[in-house]
Amino acid sequence: MADFIGVVIAGVTALLGVYMIVTGDWRLLHGYHYATTPESERPRLARETGAWMVVLSVSVALMMMTSLPDWATVVGVVLLVVGIAGMLVSIARHNGGIITSAAGADLGGLSPRTSMAVCAAVGALLSLGGFVPGVYMIATGDVSLLHGYHYANVAPADVPALATGEGLAMVGLGVSLLACMIGTGGLCAHRPAPRWAKALMVAGGVLFAASIVAMLLLIIHYNGSLMGE
């Protein structure tokens, strides 16, 4: 069943990517990913992001298919990070930022100060999704918040270590989301975009990717695979 689900998800992702490569149709992207991209560049943006979606489809297949050897999961994790990073770089290069608006100086018609406040508030709310379960796992040593197959083969003596590691990674996700949203607020509130906002976006993206990789590799290390049998 795990192999079947992995093939389906990977197949759908690959089909969408191939469609974008062949057609150059950028409309599958969120509007704020191409709002300030010149129309002449949008097909190229679509083809680049489509190619990275194909990379992501391969990563999904390698990570989710339990019939593959363990090294395939590690390769899948690496490709996942590379694929996400590639998409973000392509969008930022063509669009001038990950999230932009056609107005160029605000977010959805809001004033710069309000845009900053909204982004910070949204970031704080999103970060709770990492902070709350992360702190809970660190404090209690309980891994039940993970899927059962992520700790099915973990030795009882290793459960506290897994809980601490996964908890720290989740806290890292929370911090990264908060950083990215505050950086987005800075990009929306100021023109030209300040260096601190760009730096915060980059740092948040790096931390997000590192946290995801850490979560997956910790499960593989203690559980033997992502999908325990």
N, C-alpha and C positions, 0 to 999 in steps of 0.2 A: 504493500500500500504506500509506504514512504517513497519507494522508487517511482510509482505511478504518479503520485502528487508532484514529485520533483520534476518529472518529465513534462507534465501538463503545464506547470508554472513556467518552466524554462522554455517550453514550446511557444506559449502565448507571448512571452517577453521577446523571444527571437522573432516571431512573426511581426510584432509591432515595430521592432527595430528594422527589419528588412523592408517593411512598408515605407518607413521614413527614408531609408536610404534610396529606394527606388523612385519614390514620388517627390521627395523633398518637401513633403507636407509638414509644416511646422505647427499645425493646429492641435496636434496631440500634446504639445507642451502647454503648461499653464501660461495664461496671457502675460503675467508679469515676468516670465522668462524671456519674452521677446518684445516686450512693449517698446523698448528703445533701440531695438535692432533694426537697422535700415532694411527696408523690404527686399532690396536686392540681395542681402546677405541671409535672409531667413531660410531659403532652401538649403544653403550650405550648413547653417546651424542645425537644421533638421537632419541632414545626412550624417553630420558628426555625432549628434546625440543618438541617432539610430544605430550607428556603429558601436557606440558604447553600450547601448542596450543589448546588443548581441553578446558583447563581452559579459554583461551581467547575467544573461541567460545561461551562459556556460558556467559561470560561478554558482548559480542556483543548482544546476544539475549536479555539479561536483560535490556540493555541500550536502544535498538532500538525499542522494542515492546511496543507500546503505550497502549495496552490492559492490561498490567500488572500494579499492584499498584506502587505508587511512591517509596516505599522502595526498590522495585526490581532494580530501576535505581541506587540507592546508592550502593547496593550490587554489581551491575555490575561494577561500577567505581572502587570499592575496588578490585574486581577480575581482572580487567584490569591491575591495577598497580602490583598486585601480579604475574599475568601471565607474564608480560613483565620483571619484576625483576627476576623471576625464570628462564626464558630463558637466560637472560644475565649472571646470576650467573653460570648456567650450562655450557655455552659456555666458560666463563672465566676460570672456574675450569678445564675443559678438554683441552682447547686450549692455556692456558697461557695468554690469553688476548681476548678482544672482536674482535679486528682486528689484524691479524698477517699475515706474509708472510713466505713462505717456506724458503726464503733466510735467514730470522732471524735477519737481521741487517738493512734492508731498506724497502722501500715501492715500490714494482713493479720495482726493479732494480735501483732506484734512490739512490743517496748518502744520508747519514744521514742528512746533513744540508739541502739538497734540499727537502727531505721528510718532514722535520719539516716546511719548508717554504710553501710547497704545502698544508699540513694539516691546517696550520694557515690561509692561503688564502681561502681555501674551507670553513673553519669554519666561517670566516668573512662574506663570501658570503651567507652561509646558515643562519647565524644569522639575516641577513636583513629581512628574511621572518617572523621573530618575531618582530624585532625592528620597522620596518616601519609601519605595521598596528597597532602595540601596541601604539606607540607614537601618531599616528594619532587619535586613539580612545580616548586616554587620553586627548589630546588637544582639540578635537572637541565635544566629547560626542556623537559621531555618531556610532550606532551599525549596520549600514547597511552592514558592511563587514562580519557580521555573516550571516548564513542562516536565511531566513525569519522565519522559524518555531522555531528558537531558541529565538526569542523575540516577537512572535505573541501575547502572553498573558501578556507581561510586561506592567505594568501601566506606563503611560507617565512620572509620577514623578520619577519613578525608573530607567528610561533609562540612565540618566547620571551616576548613580552609577554602573549600569551594564557595561557601556562603560569603566569606569575607572578600574573596577575590571578585565574585560576581557583584557583590554590594558596592565595592569600590568602583568597578566599571560602570555600574548604573549611576552612581554619583557623578562620575565623569561625564556621562551622557547628559545629566541634568545641567552641569556647569556649561557644557558645550552649547546646549540649546539656548541657555540664558545669554551666553556671550554672542552667539550668532544673531539673536533677536535685538540685542542692544546695538550691535554693529549695524544691523539693518536700519534701526532707528536713526543712527548717525548718518547713514547714507541718504536716508529720506529727508532728514532735517537740514542738511547742509549741502551746498553746491559751491565749489567743487567738493567732492567727497573727501572728508578729512582722513589723514593717514591712520589715526587711531581707530576709526571705524573699519577701514580695510584690514588693518592688523588684527582687530578683534574677530572679524569674519574668518580670516585665515586660521587664526589660533583656534577658534571654535570648530572649524571644519576638521582640522588636524586632530583635535581632542575627540571629536565625535567618531572619526574613523578609528583612532587608536582604542577607544572604549569598546567599539563593536568587535574589533579584532581580539581584544583581550577577553571579552565575554565568550567568544566562540572558541578560542584556543584553550581557555581554562576548562570548558566543558569537554573538549577533545582530550585534554591531558588527564582529567580525573575520571571521565566516563568512558574513554576509549573511542568514542565517536559522538557526533552530534545527535544521532538518532539511536539511542541505546536499544539493544534487542532483548 
